[in-house]
């Protein structure tokens, strides 16, 4: 079994990609890279990482930063709770740990948003502590290699993978071993079209021998995403200013900016939405006859299928009744500096830019 582990190390020495977080042992930088890559491919996350650490190069810089700015740098990556958790933990380290990043596995795991595999990655890579990483890549590589047929998103299946990882884990080279496993999964043992022909583990791989590579890892079916319909009201006044508001709920877009919005779990007619009680609080709907509707393509989140409608209208004769205490009036250039969801960003870039006269 240790021969397999050594083969991973030998492969990694030759094939590893040159990436900025592999040029350092700084636990802060390793932490940022691991959080970004939790739900993001390296080719997408690399630019975000470089921009993020340039602006927030250490714990203090992140801790004292404004959350809005942090969310703006995170914009487009999704799973915005990751950014909020980074900010929360940076403030904790700065205020409670004198700015010193924890150097034990248990200490790292106490940070908000850090689970067992992220803690293992930081502990092994930064401090050479002997903790194996079991992320999505490792689950796939190990379950294929050993022909594990239990669903890896169950406790039984996950534990079986962990047991197999420990059987080939080389503690003395924990950092390189963990990165080798993750790198092999990213480059060779991919979710789709794995490079089995040139795989150095063909002679060991039970899934390859049984011709079931594309069926593994097994997973229990997740719940079908629910539909969410969003109806945004984009009001543009005579000065080309827009009304926006900051979300203060506990949802995924918490503390990000949006246009006044009605949410529904089912598709609604625009007439019904426009004449709803909530909209009447914002707008004199007797006036709202001339508007433009923009529909964006379905936006897929992990648990929701989002369908966004933007109802665009212009001020006329000052007869709009929008409560100033709820909404903030901004120019488009100012809006572009604020953190918004990917949906709003796409609308601004592909539609609003062409509508507003600069």
MOURRA-V72819 format. One record per pair of residues at least 4 apart in sequence whose ideal C-beta (glycine too) atoms are under 8 Angstrom apart, sorted by the first residue. I is the first residue (numbers start at 1). J is the second residue. D is the distance in Angstrom with one decimal. If there is no record, write none. Layout:
I & J & D
I & J & D
This chain:
1 & 5 & 7.0
1 & 167 & 4.7
1 & 168 & 5.0
2 & 6 & 6.3
2 & 168 & 6.6
2 & 170 & 6.9
3 & 7 & 6.4
4 & 8 & 6.9
4 & 145 & 7.6
4 & 168 & 4.7
4 & 201 & 7.1
4 & 204 & 6.1
5 & 9 & 6.9
5 & 168 & 3.9
5 & 169 & 6.3
5 & 170 & 4.6
5 & 177 & 6.5
6 & 10 & 6.3
6 & 170 & 6.9
7 & 11 & 6.2
7 & 200 & 6.0
7 & 201 & 7.0
8 & 12 & 6.3
8 & 168 & 7.5
8 & 177 & 6.4
8 & 180 & 4.3
8 & 181 & 6.1
8 & 184 & 6.4
9 & 13 & 6.5
9 & 170 & 6.6
9 & 173 & 5.8
9 & 176 & 5.7
9 & 177 & 6.1
9 & 180 & 5.7
10 & 14 & 7.0
11 & 15 & 5.6
11 & 180 & 6.5
11 & 184 & 6.5
11 & 200 & 5.9
12 & 16 & 5.0
12 & 176 & 6.0
12 & 179 & 6.5
12 & 180 & 3.4
12 & 183 & 6.0
12 & 184 & 7.4
13 & 176 & 7.8
15 & 183 & 7.2
15 & 187 & 6.9
16 & 22 & 7.1
16 & 179 & 7.0
16 & 180 & 7.5
16 & 183 & 5.7
17 & 22 & 7.9
17 & 42 & 7.7
17 & 183 & 7.0
17 & 187 & 7.8
18 & 22 & 7.0
18 & 23 & 7.8
19 & 23 & 7.7
19 & 42 & 7.0
19 & 46 & 7.2
20 & 24 & 7.4
20 & 29 & 7.8
20 & 33 & 7.8
20 & 46 & 7.8
20 & 49 & 6.9
20 & 50 & 6.8
21 & 29 & 5.7
21 & 30 & 5.9
21 & 32 & 7.8
21 & 33 & 3.8
21 & 49 & 7.1
22 & 179 & 7.1
24 & 29 & 5.1
24 & 30 & 7.2
25 & 30 & 7.6
25 & 125 & 7.3
25 & 126 & 5.3
26 & 30 & 6.6
26 & 126 & 7.1
27 & 31 & 5.9
27 & 101 & 4.3
27 & 102 & 7.9
27 & 103 & 7.2
27 & 108 & 7.7
27 & 122 & 5.7
27 & 126 & 3.9
27 & 127 & 7.2
28 & 32 & 6.6
28 & 58 & 5.9
28 & 59 & 5.5
28 & 101 & 5.6
29 & 33 & 6.5
29 & 53 & 6.1
30 & 34 & 6.2
30 & 121 & 7.2
30 & 122 & 5.2
30 & 125 & 5.2
30 & 126 & 5.1
31 & 35 & 6.4
31 & 86 & 7.9
31 & 101 & 7.3
31 & 108 & 8.0
31 & 111 & 7.8
31 & 114 & 7.8
31 & 118 & 8.0
31 & 122 & 5.6
32 & 36 & 6.3
32 & 49 & 6.5
32 & 52 & 6.2
32 & 53 & 5.8
32 & 56 & 7.9
32 & 86 & 7.2
33 & 37 & 6.0
33 & 45 & 7.8
33 & 49 & 5.7
34 & 38 & 6.8
34 & 118 & 5.0
34 & 121 & 5.1
34 & 122 & 6.2
35 & 82 & 5.3
35 & 85 & 7.6
35 & 86 & 5.9
35 & 113 & 6.6
35 & 114 & 7.9
35 & 118 & 7.0
36 & 40 & 5.8
36 & 45 & 4.6
36 & 48 & 5.8
36 & 49 & 5.3
36 & 52 & 7.2
36 & 77 & 6.9
36 & 82 & 7.6
37 & 41 & 7.9
37 & 42 & 6.5
37 & 45 & 5.3
38 & 79 & 7.4
38 & 82 & 6.5
38 & 118 & 6.9
39 & 77 & 7.9
39 & 78 & 6.8
39 & 79 & 4.9
39 & 82 & 7.5
40 & 44 & 5.3
40 & 45 & 4.1
40 & 48 & 7.5
40 & 77 & 6.0
40 & 78 & 8.0
41 & 45 & 6.5
42 & 46 & 5.9
42 & 186 & 6.7
44 & 48 & 7.4
44 & 77 & 7.9
45 & 49 & 5.8
45 & 77 & 7.4
46 & 50 & 6.5
47 & 51 & 6.3
48 & 52 & 5.8
48 & 73 & 7.6
48 & 74 & 7.4
48 & 76 & 7.7
48 & 77 & 5.7
49 & 53 & 6.2
50 & 54 & 6.3
51 & 55 & 6.5
51 & 73 & 6.2
52 & 56 & 6.0
52 & 73 & 5.3
52 & 74 & 7.6
53 & 57 & 5.7
55 & 61 & 7.5
55 & 69 & 7.9
55 & 73 & 6.0
56 & 61 & 4.5
56 & 62 & 4.2
56 & 65 & 6.1
56 & 70 & 7.4
56 & 73 & 7.6
57 & 61 & 5.6
58 & 62 & 7.3
59 & 63 & 5.8
59 & 90 & 5.2
59 & 93 & 5.1
59 & 94 & 5.5
59 & 99 & 5.4
59 & 101 & 6.5
60 & 64 & 6.2
60 & 94 & 5.7
60 & 99 & 5.8
61 & 65 & 6.5
62 & 70 & 7.2
62 & 86 & 6.6
62 & 87 & 6.5
62 & 90 & 3.9
63 & 87 & 7.6
63 & 90 & 4.2
63 & 91 & 4.6
63 & 93 & 7.1
63 & 94 & 3.7
63 & 95 & 7.4
63 & 99 & 7.9
64 & 94 & 7.4
65 & 69 & 5.5
65 & 70 & 5.5
65 & 87 & 7.2
66 & 70 & 7.2
67 & 71 & 6.2
67 & 84 & 6.9
67 & 87 & 5.7
67 & 255 & 6.0
68 & 72 & 6.4
68 & 255 & 7.0
68 & 338 & 6.7
68 & 339 & 5.7
69 & 73 & 6.7
70 & 74 & 6.4
70 & 83 & 5.4
70 & 84 & 7.9
70 & 86 & 7.3
70 & 87 & 5.3
71 & 75 & 6.6
71 & 80 & 6.3
71 & 83 & 5.7
71 & 84 & 7.7
71 & 255 & 6.5
71 & 256 & 5.9
71 & 339 & 3.5
72 & 337 & 7.0
72 & 338 & 6.8
72 & 339 & 4.4
73 & 83 & 7.8
74 & 80 & 6.2
74 & 82 & 7.3
74 & 83 & 3.9
74 & 339 & 7.5
75 & 339 & 5.5
75 & 340 & 6.7
75 & 342 & 7.5
75 & 345 & 6.5
76 & 342 & 5.6
76 & 345 & 6.7
77 & 82 & 7.5
77 & 83 & 7.7
78 & 252 & 8.0
78 & 301 & 7.6
78 & 342 & 6.7
79 & 252 & 7.4
79 & 302 & 8.0
80 & 84 & 6.5
80 & 252 & 5.9
80 & 253 & 6.6
80 & 254 & 7.2
80 & 256 & 6.9
81 & 85 & 5.9
81 & 113 & 7.1
81 & 252 & 6.9
81 & 254 & 8.0
82 & 86 & 6.5
82 & 113 & 6.1
83 & 87 & 6.6
84 & 88 & 6.3
84 & 254 & 7.2
84 & 255 & 7.5
85 & 89 & 6.2
85 & 111 & 7.9
85 & 112 & 4.5
85 & 113 & 3.0
86 & 90 & 6.1
86 & 113 & 6.8
87 & 91 & 6.6
88 & 92 & 6.5
88 & 112 & 4.9
88 & 113 & 7.8
89 & 93 & 6.3
89 & 111 & 4.2
89 & 112 & 5.0
89 & 113 & 6.7
89 & 114 & 7.4
90 & 94 & 6.1
91 & 95 & 5.9
92 & 96 & 5.3
92 & 97 & 7.1
92 & 111 & 7.2
92 & 112 & 7.5
93 & 97 & 4.8
93 & 99 & 6.3
93 & 100 & 7.1
93 & 101 & 6.1
93 & 102 & 7.5
93 & 111 & 7.7
94 & 99 & 5.1
97 & 101 & 7.6
97 & 102 & 6.7
101 & 108 & 8.0
101 & 126 & 7.9
102 & 107 & 3.0
102 & 108 & 5.2
102 & 110 & 7.2
102 & 111 & 7.3
103 & 107 & 6.8
103 & 108 & 8.0
103 & 126 & 7.7
103 & 127 & 5.4
104 & 108 & 6.8
104 & 123 & 7.3
104 & 127 & 7.9
104 & 129 & 7.6
105 & 109 & 6.2
105 & 119 & 5.5
105 & 120 & 6.9
105 & 123 & 4.4
105 & 129 & 5.8
105 & 131 & 5.4
106 & 110 & 6.8
108 & 114 & 6.1
108 & 118 & 8.0
108 & 119 & 4.4
108 & 122 & 5.2
108 & 123 & 5.7
109 & 114 & 5.7
109 & 115 & 7.4
109 & 116 & 6.7
109 & 119 & 4.0
110 & 114 & 7.6
111 & 119 & 8.0
113 & 118 & 8.0
114 & 118 & 4.8
114 & 119 & 5.3
114 & 122 & 7.6
115 & 119 & 6.8
116 & 120 & 6.2
116 & 134 & 7.5
117 & 121 & 6.4
117 & 133 & 5.2
117 & 134 & 5.3
117 & 135 & 4.8
117 & 138 & 7.9
118 & 122 & 6.5
119 & 123 & 5.9
119 & 131 & 7.3
120 & 124 & 6.0
120 & 131 & 3.9
120 & 132 & 6.2
120 & 133 & 4.7
120 & 134 & 7.6
120 & 178 & 7.0
121 & 125 & 5.9
121 & 133 & 4.9
121 & 135 & 7.6
121 & 178 & 6.1
122 & 126 & 5.5
122 & 127 & 7.9
123 & 127 & 5.6
123 & 129 & 4.1
123 & 131 & 5.0
124 & 128 & 6.7
124 & 129 & 5.7
124 & 130 & 7.1
124 & 131 & 5.4
124 & 132 & 7.7
124 & 133 & 6.9
124 & 174 & 4.0
124 & 175 & 4.9
124 & 177 & 7.9
124 & 178 & 5.1
125 & 175 & 4.6
125 & 178 & 6.9
125 & 179 & 6.9
128 & 174 & 6.2
128 & 175 & 6.0
129 & 174 & 6.6
130 & 169 & 7.7
130 & 171 & 3.8
130 & 174 & 4.8
131 & 174 & 6.7
132 & 138 & 8.0
132 & 162 & 7.6
132 & 165 & 4.9
132 & 166 & 6.2
132 & 169 & 4.7
132 & 174 & 7.4
132 & 177 & 7.4
132 & 178 & 6.4
133 & 138 & 6.1
133 & 178 & 4.1
133 & 181 & 6.8
133 & 182 & 6.6
134 & 138 & 5.0
134 & 139 & 6.3
134 & 142 & 8.0
134 & 158 & 7.3
134 & 161 & 6.2
134 & 162 & 5.5
134 & 165 & 5.9
135 & 139 & 7.1
135 & 182 & 6.1
136 & 140 & 6.5
136 & 185 & 7.5
137 & 141 & 6.2
137 & 181 & 6.8
137 & 182 & 4.7
137 & 183 & 8.0
137 & 184 & 7.5
137 & 185 & 2.7
137 & 186 & 5.7
137 & 189 & 7.5
138 & 142 & 5.9
138 & 161 & 7.3
138 & 165 & 6.4
138 & 181 & 4.9
138 & 182 & 6.4
138 & 185 & 6.3
139 & 143 & 6.0
139 & 152 & 4.6
139 & 158 & 7.4
139 & 161 & 5.5
139 & 217 & 5.8
140 & 144 & 6.3
140 & 152 & 7.9
140 & 185 & 5.4
140 & 189 & 5.9
140 & 191 & 6.6
140 & 216 & 7.7
140 & 217 & 5.3
141 & 145 & 6.0
141 & 181 & 6.1
141 & 184 & 5.9
141 & 185 & 4.6
141 & 189 & 4.7
142 & 146 & 6.1
142 & 148 & 7.0
142 & 161 & 4.9
142 & 164 & 5.1
142 & 165 & 5.7
142 & 181 & 7.9
143 & 147 & 7.8
143 & 148 & 4.0
143 & 152 & 5.6
143 & 157 & 7.6
143 & 161 & 5.9
143 & 207 & 7.8
143 & 216 & 5.3
143 & 217 & 4.0
143 & 218 & 7.5
144 & 189 & 6.2
144 & 194 & 7.7
144 & 205 & 6.3
144 & 206 & 7.9
144 & 207 & 4.2
144 & 208 & 7.5
144 & 213 & 5.8
144 & 216 & 4.9
144 & 217 & 7.0
145 & 164 & 7.7
145 & 201 & 6.0
145 & 204 & 6.3
145 & 205 & 5.3
145 & 206 & 7.0
145 & 207 & 7.2
146 & 164 & 5.0
146 & 206 & 5.9
147 & 206 & 3.1
147 & 207 & 5.3
147 & 210 & 6.4
147 & 212 & 7.6
147 & 216 & 7.3
148 & 152 & 7.2
148 & 157 & 6.6
148 & 160 & 5.5
148 & 161 & 6.2
148 & 164 & 7.2
148 & 216 & 7.2
148 & 217 & 7.2
148 & 218 & 7.8
149 & 216 & 7.4
149 & 218 & 5.9
150 & 154 & 6.5
150 & 156 & 5.2
150 & 157 & 3.6
150 & 160 & 5.6
150 & 218 & 6.8
151 & 156 & 7.9
151 & 157 & 4.7
151 & 217 & 7.8
151 & 218 & 4.8
151 & 219 & 5.3
151 & 220 & 4.5
152 & 157 & 4.5
152 & 158 & 6.0
152 & 161 & 6.0
152 & 217 & 4.4
152 & 218 & 6.8
152 & 219 & 6.2
153 & 157 & 6.9
153 & 158 & 7.4
153 & 219 & 4.9
153 & 220 & 5.6
153 & 222 & 7.9
154 & 158 & 6.6
154 & 220 & 6.1
155 & 159 & 6.1
156 & 160 & 6.5
157 & 161 & 6.6
157 & 217 & 7.8
157 & 218 & 7.2
158 & 162 & 6.4
159 & 163 & 6.4
160 & 164 & 6.7
161 & 165 & 6.3
162 & 166 & 6.4
163 & 167 & 6.7
164 & 168 & 7.1
165 & 169 & 5.9
165 & 181 & 7.6
169 & 174 & 7.6
169 & 177 & 6.3
170 & 174 & 7.4
170 & 177 & 5.0
173 & 177 & 5.1
174 & 178 & 6.2
175 & 179 & 6.5
176 & 180 & 5.9
177 & 181 & 6.6
178 & 182 & 6.6
179 & 183 & 5.8
180 & 184 & 6.1
181 & 185 & 6.6
182 & 186 & 6.4
183 & 187 & 6.0
184 & 188 & 5.3
184 & 189 & 5.9
185 & 189 & 5.0
185 & 190 & 7.5
186 & 190 & 7.3
187 & 195 & 7.8
188 & 194 & 6.5
188 & 195 & 4.8
188 & 198 & 7.6
188 & 199 & 5.9
189 & 194 & 5.0
189 & 195 & 7.8
189 & 199 & 7.3
190 & 194 & 5.0
190 & 195 & 7.3
192 & 214 & 8.0
194 & 199 & 7.4
194 & 213 & 6.0
194 & 214 & 7.9
195 & 199 & 6.1
196 & 202 & 6.7
196 & 205 & 7.6
196 & 208 & 5.5
196 & 213 & 5.9
199 & 205 & 6.9
199 & 208 & 7.3
201 & 205 & 5.0
201 & 208 & 7.9
202 & 208 & 5.5
205 & 209 & 6.5
205 & 213 & 7.6
206 & 210 & 6.1
207 & 212 & 5.2
207 & 213 & 4.6
207 & 215 & 7.8
207 & 216 & 5.0
208 & 213 & 5.6
212 & 216 & 6.0
223 & 303 & 7.3
225 & 300 & 7.1
225 & 301 & 7.1
225 & 302 & 7.4
225 & 303 & 5.5
225 & 304 & 5.4
225 & 305 & 4.8
226 & 265 & 6.9
226 & 303 & 6.8
226 & 304 & 5.7
226 & 305 & 7.3
227 & 265 & 6.4
227 & 266 & 7.1
227 & 267 & 7.9
227 & 304 & 7.4
227 & 305 & 5.2
227 & 307 & 6.9
228 & 263 & 6.6
228 & 264 & 7.7
228 & 265 & 6.7
228 & 304 & 4.8
228 & 305 & 7.0
228 & 306 & 5.0
228 & 307 & 7.2
229 & 263 & 7.2
229 & 264 & 4.6
229 & 265 & 7.3
229 & 266 & 6.7
229 & 267 & 5.5
229 & 268 & 6.6
229 & 306 & 7.9
229 & 307 & 5.0
229 & 309 & 7.2
230 & 261 & 5.7
230 & 262 & 7.6
230 & 263 & 5.8
230 & 306 & 6.3
230 & 307 & 7.1
230 & 308 & 4.7
230 & 309 & 6.9
230 & 343 & 7.4
231 & 261 & 6.6
231 & 262 & 4.4
231 & 263 & 7.8
231 & 264 & 7.3
231 & 268 & 7.1
231 & 270 & 7.6
231 & 273 & 4.9
231 & 309 & 4.9
231 & 311 & 6.5
232 & 258 & 6.9
232 & 259 & 4.3
232 & 260 & 7.1
232 & 261 & 5.0
232 & 308 & 6.7
232 & 309 & 6.9
232 & 310 & 4.8
232 & 311 & 6.8
232 & 344 & 7.9
232 & 347 & 7.7
233 & 259 & 5.9
233 & 260 & 4.5
233 & 261 & 7.3
233 & 262 & 7.9
233 & 279 & 6.9
233 & 282 & 6.7
233 & 283 & 6.9
233 & 311 & 5.3
233 & 313 & 7.5
234 & 242 & 6.7
234 & 259 & 5.1
234 & 310 & 5.4
234 & 311 & 6.7
234 & 312 & 4.5
234 & 313 & 7.3
234 & 352 & 7.1
235 & 242 & 6.7
235 & 243 & 4.9
235 & 259 & 7.7
235 & 260 & 7.5
235 & 283 & 7.4
235 & 313 & 6.2
235 & 314 & 7.9
235 & 315 & 7.1
235 & 320 & 6.7
235 & 322 & 6.4
236 & 240 & 6.3
236 & 241 & 7.4
236 & 242 & 6.0
236 & 312 & 7.0
236 & 313 & 7.3
236 & 314 & 5.1
236 & 315 & 7.0
236 & 355 & 7.4
236 & 356 & 6.5
237 & 241 & 5.0
237 & 242 & 7.8
237 & 314 & 7.6
237 & 315 & 4.3
237 & 320 & 8.0
237 & 329 & 7.3
238 & 314 & 8.0
238 & 315 & 5.3
240 & 331 & 6.8
240 & 332 & 6.9
240 & 356 & 5.2
240 & 357 & 6.3
240 & 358 & 7.7
241 & 329 & 4.9
241 & 330 & 6.3
241 & 331 & 5.7
242 & 259 & 7.2
242 & 329 & 7.2
242 & 330 & 5.9
242 & 331 & 7.7
242 & 332 & 6.7
242 & 335 & 6.2
243 & 259 & 7.0
243 & 260 & 6.5
243 & 322 & 5.7
243 & 327 & 4.1
243 & 328 & 7.2
243 & 329 & 5.9
244 & 257 & 5.0
244 & 258 & 6.5
244 & 259 & 6.0
244 & 327 & 6.4
244 & 328 & 5.6
244 & 330 & 5.9
244 & 335 & 6.4
244 & 338 & 7.6
245 & 257 & 7.0
245 & 258 & 6.5
245 & 259 & 7.8
245 & 260 & 6.4
245 & 326 & 6.1
245 & 327 & 5.0
245 & 328 & 6.8
246 & 255 & 6.4
246 & 256 & 7.3
246 & 257 & 5.6
246 & 328 & 7.7
247 & 251 & 6.8
247 & 253 & 5.2
247 & 254 & 5.8
247 & 255 & 6.6
247 & 256 & 5.8
247 & 257 & 7.6
247 & 258 & 6.2
248 & 254 & 7.1
248 & 255 & 7.1
249 & 254 & 6.2
250 & 254 & 6.0
252 & 301 & 7.1
253 & 258 & 7.0
253 & 341 & 5.0
255 & 339 & 7.5
256 & 338 & 7.9
256 & 339 & 4.7
256 & 340 & 5.7
256 & 341 & 6.0
257 & 335 & 7.2
257 & 338 & 4.6
257 & 339 & 6.5
257 & 340 & 5.3
257 & 344 & 7.4
258 & 340 & 6.6
258 & 341 & 6.9
258 & 344 & 5.8
259 & 310 & 7.4
259 & 344 & 7.4
260 & 279 & 8.0
260 & 282 & 5.5
260 & 322 & 7.8
260 & 327 & 6.5
262 & 268 & 8.0
262 & 273 & 5.5
262 & 276 & 6.4
262 & 278 & 6.0
262 & 279 & 6.6
264 & 268 & 5.2
264 & 273 & 7.9
267 & 307 & 7.3
268 & 272 & 5.0
268 & 273 & 5.1
269 & 273 & 7.1
270 & 274 & 5.9
270 & 293 & 6.6
270 & 309 & 7.5
270 & 311 & 6.8
271 & 275 & 6.3
272 & 276 & 6.7
273 & 279 & 6.6
273 & 311 & 7.8
274 & 279 & 5.8
274 & 285 & 5.5
274 & 288 & 5.8
274 & 311 & 7.4
275 & 279 & 7.2
275 & 280 & 7.3
275 & 285 & 6.0
276 & 280 & 7.0
277 & 281 & 7.1
278 & 282 & 7.4
279 & 283 & 5.8
279 & 285 & 6.4
280 & 285 & 5.7
281 & 323 & 6.8
282 & 321 & 7.1
282 & 322 & 5.1
282 & 323 & 6.8
282 & 326 & 7.8
282 & 327 & 7.8
283 & 287 & 7.4
283 & 288 & 5.8
283 & 320 & 5.8
283 & 321 & 6.3
283 & 322 & 6.5
284 & 288 & 7.4
284 & 319 & 5.5
284 & 320 & 6.0
284 & 321 & 4.8
287 & 316 & 6.5
287 & 319 & 5.3
287 & 320 & 7.0
288 & 313 & 6.1
290 & 313 & 6.8
290 & 314 & 7.9
290 & 316 & 7.9
291 & 311 & 5.3
291 & 312 & 6.1
291 & 313 & 4.1
292 & 311 & 7.7
292 & 312 & 4.5
292 & 313 & 7.5
292 & 355 & 7.8
293 & 309 & 6.1
293 & 310 & 7.0
293 & 311 & 5.7
293 & 312 & 7.4
294 & 309 & 7.4
294 & 310 & 4.3
294 & 312 & 6.6
294 & 347 & 6.8
294 & 351 & 5.2
295 & 307 & 7.5
295 & 308 & 7.2
295 & 309 & 5.5
295 & 310 & 7.8
296 & 307 & 7.9
296 & 308 & 4.5
296 & 310 & 7.5
296 & 343 & 6.5
296 & 346 & 6.3
296 & 347 & 6.5
298 & 305 & 5.7
298 & 306 & 6.9
298 & 307 & 5.9
299 & 305 & 7.8
299 & 306 & 4.2
299 & 307 & 7.7
299 & 308 & 6.5
299 & 342 & 7.0
299 & 343 & 5.4
300 & 304 & 8.0
300 & 305 & 5.9
300 & 306 & 7.4
301 & 305 & 7.5
301 & 306 & 6.2
306 & 343 & 6.7
308 & 343 & 5.1
308 & 347 & 7.4
310 & 347 & 5.6
310 & 351 & 7.1
312 & 355 & 6.5
315 & 320 & 5.9
322 & 326 & 7.8
322 & 327 & 6.0
323 & 327 & 6.8
324 & 329 & 7.6
330 & 334 & 4.3
330 & 335 & 5.1
330 & 338 & 7.6
331 & 335 & 7.1
332 & 336 & 6.6
332 & 348 & 7.4
332 & 352 & 6.7
332 & 353 & 7.6
332 & 356 & 5.3
332 & 358 & 7.7
333 & 337 & 7.4
334 & 338 & 7.1
335 & 340 & 7.5
335 & 348 & 6.9
336 & 348 & 6.7
340 & 344 & 3.8
340 & 345 & 5.5
340 & 348 & 7.4
341 & 345 & 6.9
342 & 346 & 6.2
343 & 347 & 6.6
344 & 348 & 6.3
345 & 349 & 6.2
346 & 350 & 5.8
347 & 351 & 5.3
347 & 352 & 6.0
348 & 352 & 4.6
348 & 353 & 6.6
349 & 353 & 6.2
350 & 354 & 8.0
351 & 355 & 6.5
352 & 356 & 6.0
